[in-house]
């Protein structure tokens, strides 16, 4: 895998929907990006607070477990941070996953290739809805406000995924991880992991405020159509 993959290497079905002039992440643009993240993050958290409280109640009513799930993720420059989401899986999800992978070779292969499962028995009924609608990621507004994430960027990864990026890791995570990005508007879980790495690297190479704006606009129909959501 080349360190700076070109968009022509992407599969035809996942060709990049956006092209902008390549530009370095200038300090001024980075400062503007951070100001937008902070302002929009606080505003959205205030506006969406009633919805988030409703989701908390639904999750708690379902099985009595905690409403939030936090996990160590890797972000910009390889820095680890605590990423927040609404809990979408059963409380014993880790144990259930290990049992499934040990008993089902097909599921084990799918997990090894994409770190996702087409039919995941760990996901609760409420969690399935939250994932399809992407509402499970609303708590990441806290991560955006704290500066761990941005609205747009590569998805933050767990430590076990780092080796999948190979030499491209440093380049892909030279920018803050995001709530949405090229991967989300290009098929999400329908993309192979290799395609995801290429998209992350492409974003890091071509980062620009206008690119962020276009990705945000394209995220709305992608979420509403639930493309590649699992």
HELIX and SHEET records of a PDB file:
HELIX    1   1 UNK A    7  UNK A    9  5                                   3    
HELIX    2   2 UNK A   12  UNK A   14  5                                   3    
HELIX    3   3 UNK A   27  UNK A   63  1                                  37    
HELIX    4   4 UNK A   76  UNK A   78  5                                   3    
HELIX    5   5 UNK A   93  UNK A  103  1                                  11    
HELIX    6   6 UNK A  105  UNK A  114  1                                  10    
HELIX    7   7 UNK A  125  UNK A  133  1                                   9    
HELIX    8   8 UNK A  135  UNK A  137  5                                   3    
HELIX    9   9 UNK A  140  UNK A  146  1                                   7    
HELIX   10  10 UNK A  159  UNK A  161  5                                   3    
HELIX   11  11 UNK A  162  UNK A  165  1                                   4    
HELIX   12  12 UNK A  166  UNK A  168  5                                   3    
HELIX   13  13 UNK A  169  UNK A  172  1                                   4    
HELIX   14  14 UNK A  184  UNK A  186  5                                   3    
HELIX   15  15 UNK A  188  UNK A  190  5                                   3    
HELIX   16  16 UNK A  193  UNK A  206  1                                  14    
HELIX   17  17 UNK A  209  UNK A  224  1                                  16    
SHEET    1   A 2 UNK A  68  UNK A  74  0                                        
SHEET    2   A 2 UNK A  80  UNK A  86 -1                                        
SHEET    1   B 2 UNK A 149  UNK A 152  0                                        
SHEET    2   B 2 UNK A 177  UNK A 180  1                                        
END                                                                             
